[in-house]
């Protein structure tokens, strides 16, 4: 099984191919999440987003962004989730409650898979996401999902 460090490197490498989505894809983000959150994302590639800022940690845009931008920034949220899980393993607590809940909600949503993941994530990107799902299944006790919820994510990742 892949560890968090290896998986982080895999996701970072896969998403490093993705440039910043067009600014117009983020046009409503300032209204929905605030000006600081918009600035945290606009004109930034997914791997360039600063995951430690309050602007990022308080922003939950993936379900509302246009599909290409949601697919791009899914990588940022995957990296944040891994960072939060690593912190939790090391310290016994987690700090990423909004972003963690947000990405897990996205991964549990069949509509998100249909609208964002299936049409926009292929090859290396899709493999990295599948590895993340396997990692989550192996760390079930850390993510706070029921067996049924986790099985739903695993099932969606196989279609």
Buried (B, 14 or more C-beta within 10 A) or exposed (E): EBEBEEBBEBBBEBBEEBEBBEEEBBEBBBEBBBEBBBBBBBEBBBBEBEBEBEBBBBBBBBBEBBBBBBBBBBBBBBBBBBBBBBBBEEEEEBBBEEBBEBBBEBBBBEEBBEBBBBEBBEEBBBEBBBBBBBBBBEBEEBBEBEEEBBEBBBEBBEE
